[in-house]
Amino acid sequence: MSDVEARIASAAGQALPVRRASAATGRPIKAAGNGWRLTGALVVSDAACGAVGILMASGVAELIGIARFPPLPDFVAQEIAAILPLLVGLSILLGVYGGTTMSQLERFRRRATANATFIFSGTLLWAQKDITIALGVVPLAGLVSLVLGTWMDLLLRSAFWRSHSGAPTAILGTGSKSQFLAGLLSADPTLGLRPIGFVADGQQQSIAPAGAGKSTQFPILDIETSLGSGARETPEVLVVPNCRALFRNELALSRWRFRTILLVDRFDVLPSFGLQMGHFTTLQLAGPSSPLSSLAKRALDLAFATPLLLLTAPVLALLALAIKISDPGPSFYRQWRVGRDGKPIQVLKLRTMYQNAEQRLQQVLASDSQMREQWHRFYKLTRDPRILPGIGGFLRRTSLDEVPQLWNVMRGDMSLVGPRPFPKYHLDAFDPAFRDIRASVPPGLTGLWQISSRSDGDLETQRAQDGFYIRNRSLWLDLYILIATIPAVIAGQGAK
């Protein structure tokens, strides 16, 4: 998942630094430097992305004849070397590279702020030389740097946490919510929190496998002795699943030597993006979106969907031909889905299944209990007998079968970003209250689910991620999801 996106209450005054120890030797494990390596890689990456952005923008300016630049070595020495430290310095000051528990969206907002300041400062510097370059080249360079920097941030953090696993994390309690959080953290290593066990809080003692797309099972840790039964290292972070668990264990929390304590409480229920702390430890939450925000969202949809549909039209024609060769019949089809306010809409898609797909599905569900269980949990099948060989799997892995829905976006049936429009049978698996909440916003071509778990997320994960998006939707969140969709599609993780 993108991440838990819960707003964090850190008990910094109570939590003291700890040293990780090997269960076999008892000696501290030297973890210092891992974070510096990631920070160094991100700084170098941002400098490179900034340089590429400036070179691309300058090349476009020369190509269309609005400016002339010195030879490349002189240009690098005079301009790029002078302005790149500004971009990297702003990113450092705004905390873009810090905090393993910082949400990806918050990192993106800080990165966007750094780039906006970079554009403003660069414009002032260039205005003394050439106002055309200042108003044309610099903003384009900043936008290119933002997009490339976001992609590289996602790539580097994902690669880093796959290699270094993340901070060892304990979860307070052994109930279903604690296990669900363990599954979420296990499924998304970019959060930097690696569950190693549960801390019993006196309420539940048994542990059953839990999932966020897959089963997880961890031991109950013995915090008093610093090493758990079956655990190989000491946890540095404690995740507390709700306020009541925090109050029940207030005395114990003051003794346990965790580096950080994170309070995570129903992140899908309250709008938590942009949450502010007020007097008397009150929480100031974001209000509902304004009509102006809705108008801006619609303008964003049209600004992106119209040129994208024109650019992808030749590709869609070639894919349609490949479908006809694989299985004679119509290449495009319309499928009824549930839209905003429960209104039925017809979404346009490239066909990825045999024409008798429904019959094939019923046959496999009737004959295979494991496939039947998987279907009722995810409403997806890993080895789906309905999918066309070759072209069908390719279209689904790359999500190209969804591209024709740009037409739905232009019509206003859908938005670029929002909860996916599910079929009625899929929506019926959710409770009525959540179905009403989901119907309160327009469905989207991509969304939070698509850039995180995709088809690996079960109904509980889908509910959590869609709930978070609906209650925290903003242009910031939409822009982040749009940028993050491309690397998610290229990676193909969770696509079925």
C-alpha positions, 0 to 999 in steps of 0.5 A: 500500500502507499502507506498507512497514512495515519497521523502519528503521535510520537512519544519522543519524551518516553521513547529512548534510543535502543541498539539492535542486538543479534539473537545469536551473539547478543552484539549490536548490529551496526545499522548506522549508515543505511539511512545515510546511504539512502539520503546520499542516493536521493541527493545525487538522484535529485541533482541528476534529475534537476540537471536533466530537467534544465537540459531538456527545457533548454533544448526545447527553448533552442529547438523552437528558437526562443533562446540560444545557449552556450556550448554544453560544458560552459552551460553546465559550469555556468548555469547548472552548477550554479542553480542545482545546489539551490534545488538540493538545498531546498529539498534538504531544508524542507525534509524531503529526505528524512523520516522513514515513517513519513508518508509518500504523499507528504514527501511528495508535497515537500518535494513539490514545495521545494521545486516551486521555490526552485522555480520562483528563485530560478525565475528571478535569477534568469530574469536579469538575463532573459525574461523569455527564458525565465518564464519559459525554460525555468518552470518547465525545468522545475516540472520535469525535475519534480516528475523525474525526482518523484519517480526516482524517489519511489524507485530508490526507496523501494530498492533500499528497503528491499535490501535493508528491510527497514526498522524492526517493528513491534505491534501492540496487541494481537487482535485482528487490527494488529494483525491487519497492520502487520500485513500492511507493513509486510506488504509495503517495504517502502514504509521502512517498518518491518514487523517482527512480532506482537506485544501482548496487551493483556486483551488477546493472546492467540495469533492467527494468520492475518493478511493484507493480500497474504498471510503473516504470522509473527511471535509474541515478543518479550520486551522486558528481556529485549528479545522475543520468543523466536525473534532475532532482534530488538524492535526499534519502533512500536505501532499502537493500533488505537488510543484505547490500547495506548491508555491501557498500557500507559505505564508499560510504554513509559518503561519500554525503550522504543526509539519511536512509538506510532499511534495508528487509528482508523486511517480510513475513517477521518481525513488525516492528510493536512492534520494539524495539532492545536491547543490542548492536544486537539486535532484540526481536520481538513473540511470537505472539498469546495466547489472551486476544488471540484471545478479544478479537478474537472479542469485537470481531468480534461487537460490530461485526458484529451491529449492522452486520448489523441496520443494513444489512439494509434496504439489502441488501434494496433492493440485492437487488431492484436485482439481480433487476431487472438480471438475473433470478435469485437476488440472493444466492449462496454461494461456496466459499472457503478458510478457516482451516486450509484448511477450505472455507467458504461466503461469502455475497455479493450477486451482481454477475455474470451467471448464466453468468459462468464461460462469459463469462470463458472466452470472453474469456480464450480470445480476448484475450491481454491480458485473459488476461495480466491475469487470471493476474497479478491474478485480476481484470479491468479490463473484466470482461464478467461484471459486471452493468451498473450495479448490478454495478459499483456494488456492487464499487466500494463493496464492498457486495457483501461486506456479507452476509459479516457473517453469516459473521463472526457464525458464526465462519467469518471475522473482521472483519479478516484476509486475504481468503478467496480461491478455491482457484485464486487460492491455488494461484498462491502457493507452498505455504509461504505458503498454509500461513501464510495458513491459520494465521489466520481470513480477514477481511471487510477487511484490509491489502490492502483499504485500500491497493492492493486490486485494483491489487496483483498476487500479489507485493503481495498476498503482501507485505501479507498476510504483514505482517498475519499476522506483526504482527496485533494489536488495534491493527492490526485497529482501524486497518484497520477505521477506515481501511476506510471512506475506502478504500471511499469513494475506491474506488481499485483496486476492480474 
